[in-house]
Amino acid sequence: MKKAKIHILVTGASRGIGQAIFESLDQGMITVVGQSTSGEGGLISSDFSQAGAAPALWQQALDRLDGRIDVLINNAGLFESNPIAADDWLESWNRTMTINLTASAELCRLAVLHFQNRHEPGRIVNIASRAAYRGDSPDHWHYAASKAGMVAMTKTIARGYAKDQILAFAICPGFTMTGMAEDYLASRGGDKLLTDIPLGRVAQPEEIASIARYCALDAPPSMTGAVLDANGASFVR
């Protein structure tokens, strides 16, 4: 009997970690579809700041994947400065929460229901951040809070649905060489921040992608609920 391909949805797949994850999966017995805001390069266009975007993306992904998704990888995220004295502080807070946490939660909910309705195993991989545990700069309360929420959500899904063979993992990168990290490093003194990373460098997107691929395809079921750190020992738990 021919083995069915594994169908995977990756959000935030147009650059950085998401692009590296997408490219690492697009091979062999895997069919992967990706999301980005613009939808360039054959990705599905979905703006998570807009109401209804996550459910619409899920349906479009199902349409492209013959009605079956086996793995959801939530990577899409927003990282923007939000000084506490800013007049639009709450607006920025809400926008980050909507994109980073609420959209991911909507997709996780749809994935769990999909796996349950099909009576088949499924996996969820959430890309969080070191900031979930260590916190972030004074201008990034919202980012740290959104990623902490993502970790708590992942653990809750793992505990609640392991009986259904629905597995959930979170990955917490530190600085990774993406556009977001480059901007942040430049704003915070560049190389001076590297002194806080015992490894002496930031991570490469391909390193995080290799962890995501492992969680999506090979991690043993007993690992469900695990939070994997990848920060060059800049924060150890």
Sequence and secondary structure as in RCSB ss.txt:
>XXXX:A:sequence
MKKAKIHILVTGASRGIGQAIFESLDQGMITVVGQSTSGEGGLISSDFSQAGAAPALWQQALDRLDGRIDVLINN
AGLFESNPIAADDWLESWNRTMTINLTASAELCRLAVLHFQNRHEPGRIVNIASRAAYRGDSPDHWHYAASKAGM
VAMTKTIARGYAKDQILAFAICPGFTMTGMAEDYLASRGGDKLLTDIPLGRVAQPEEIASIARYCALDAPPSMTG
AVLDANGASFVR
>XXXX:A:secstr
     EEEEESS SSHHHHHHHHHHSSTTEEEEEEESS GGG EE  TTSTTHHHHHHHHHHHHTTT   EEEE 
        TT TTHHHHHHHHHIIIIIHHHHHHHHHHHHHHHHT  EEEEEE  THHHH   TT HHHHHHHHHH
HHHHHHHHHHHGGGTEEEEEEEE SBSSHHHHHHHHHTTGGGGGGG TTSS B HHHHHHHHHHHHHTS GGGTT
 EEEESTTSS  
